[in-house]
Amino acid sequence: MKKIILMLTLPTLMWAQKTKVTEEKEQIGGGKNNALIVTIIEASADDIEKEFKSLLKDYDAKVSSKDGGLFADNALIKEMGNNPIDIYAKVVKVKDGEHKLIVAFDLGGAFLNSSEHSDKYKVAKQILTKFAIKMQTEAINEQLKQSEKALAKLQDEQKDLEKKNQKMKDDIKEYQEKIKKNEEEIKKNEEDQAKKKNELESQIKTVNSVKDKLKAVD
């Protein structure tokens, strides 16, 4: 079991190392604005949105649904300063098992970008990287859990089949021993029958002899 866990965990670590946040112009926050994008594999769109909404609430933001995504009003991210930030986020499917999380940070008059707000950008990038790794790890660990559960079920079924097979073999052995014993007893019974037949014939002669004596008495 340990080998299986190791084999399934190693890809998780490799994917985590490849997690990368990019910066692009996206249609978000009411226009074509600068946004941070991170690719998240394995996790579902619903789970990504649900968990990111929870993260935004951790920043004391009032979170609501907007334009097919999330809007966090007046989020306070201490690492980015004391001024409240409006955050726009949406999840876009790339393909099965892969989604993009697009997040735009409205600093109040300007959207966060690496050239003008390098320090804040690094914080935002770190937040998204950490979030993506967390989502991927949890999703893959859930897959591992389900895979191990299915494996355990198959192992139990295999054991049941082996037990059934052994029982049938034991039954056959028991039947064979019983057949052998019965064959021996049949042979002995036939020998006893032959002896008994001789005794019977001898006794019949004895009875007939006594009857003849009786007839001879006048």
N, C-alpha and C positions, 0 to 999 in steps of 0.2 A: 504493500500500500504506500509506503514511503516513497518508493521509486516513482509511482504514478503521480503522486502529489508534486514531486520535484519536476517531473517532465511537464506538467501542466502549469507550474508556477514560473518556470524560466521564461516562456513567451511573454508572460505578464510583465516581467521586469524589462524585457527587450522593448515591448511596446511603450512602456512608461518612459524609457530613455529617448524614444523618438517623438514624444509629445512636444509640439512646437506651436508657439503663438505667432501669428502673422498680423500685419497691419494693412488694411485696405479701405477703400471708399465703398460704403455699402448704403443701400436704401434703408435707412433706419433713423429713428428720432425725428421724423418729419421731413426728411430730405436725404440727399446724398452726403453722408457724413463719414468722418474717419471712425473706424471701428477696429477692434481687436477680434481675431478669429482663431479658434482652436478646434481641432478635429478630435472627436471623441468616438472611439470604437466600442462595439459590443453593447453599450448601454442604450436603452430605448429613449425615444424623444420625450415621452411622458416623464420618465425618471429623471432625465437631464433637467427638464424645465422645473419639475417639482423640487429637486435638490438645489437648483440655482435660486429658486424663489426663496427657499429656506435660508440660503446664504445671504441673500440681499436683506432679509429681515434681521439677520444678525448685525447688520450695519444700521439698525434702527430706522430703516426706510419703510415708507408706506408703499406696499407693493400691490399693483393691480395689472389686469390684462389690458393690452393695448396693441392695436394693429397686428394681431396674430402673434404677439409676443408678450414680454413683461416690461413693466415700467416701474422703476423704483424712485420714489420722490424723496429728495433730501436725505440721501444716504451719507452716513458719516464714517469714512474710512480713515482712521487716525494716522495710518502710515502715509496718507496722501494730504494730510493737513486738517485744519479745523473747519474748513468751509464745506457746507453740504454739497453733494453731487447728485445729479439726476442720471440714472442709469437705464439704458434701453437694452433689451436682450431678446434674441429670438433663436430658435433651434431650426436648422434646415437639414433635411435628409439628403445625404450624398448618394448612398446606396444602402442595401440591407446591411445592418450592423455597423453603419458609419454615419455620423451626423456632424454638422458644423454648429458650434455655439458662437453666435455673433453678438458682441457686446460693445456698445458705444457709451462713453462717459462724457456727459455734458458738464463741464466745469463751471458753466455760467458765462455764456458769451462765446465759448470756444469748446470744441470737442477735443478730448485728449488725443495727442499725437506725440510720437517719439522725438520729433525735431524741436518742438516748442516746450514740451513738458517731460523731459527725459527722466527725471527722478520719479514723478508720478507714474509715468509709463512703465517703468521697471516694476513698480509695486503692482500695478494692474496686471502686467504680464505674469508676475509671480502668482497672483491670486488665481488667474485662469489656468495656469499650468498645474498648480496644486489641485484645483478643482477637477480638471480633466483626468489627472492621474488617479484621484480618489474615485471618480465615477467608473473609470475603466477597471480599476482593481476590484471594486465592489461587484461589478457586473461579471467579471471573469471568475471571481471567487464564488459567486452564486452558481455559475456554470459548473465550476469544480464540485460544489456541493451536490448539485443535481446529478452530475456524472458519477460521483462516488456513491450516491444513493442508488442509482441504476446498477452500478457495478456490484454493490452489496446484495441487491435483489437477485441479480444473475448468479452470484456466488451461492446464495441460499438455494436457488432453484437447482443449481448444479449439485449441491450437497444432497438435496432431496432425491434427485435422480440416482446419485451414487448409492444412497441408502436403499432405495427401491431395488436397484440392480443387485445389491448385496443380499437383500432379503430373498429375492427370487432365487439366487444361487444357493442360499442356505436352505430354502424350501426344496429345491431340486435335490440337494445332497441328502436332506432328511427323507425325502420320498424314495431316493435310490437306496438308502440304508434300510428303509422300511420294506421296499420291494425285495431286497436281498434277504432280509430276515424272513419275510413271508414265503419266499421261494424255498428257503431252508426248512421252514415249518411245514410247507406243502409236501416236500420230499419225505420228511419224517412221518407226516400224517399218512402218506401213501404206504410207507413201510409198515406203519402200525396197522393200517387197514388190512394189508396182506397177512400179517401175523394174526390179526383178529379173525380174518376169514378162515384161516387154518383152524383156529381154536373153535370157531363156530361150526365148521364142518365136523370136527372131532366130537363136539358136544352133541350134534345132531345124531351121529352114529351111536353115541352113548344112550341118548333118549330112545332111539329105535330099538336098541338092544334090550332096554328095560321093558319096552312095550311088548317085545317078543316073549320075554319071560312071563309077563302078565298073561298073555294069551295062552301060554302053555299050561297054566294052572287051571285045572278043572274043578 
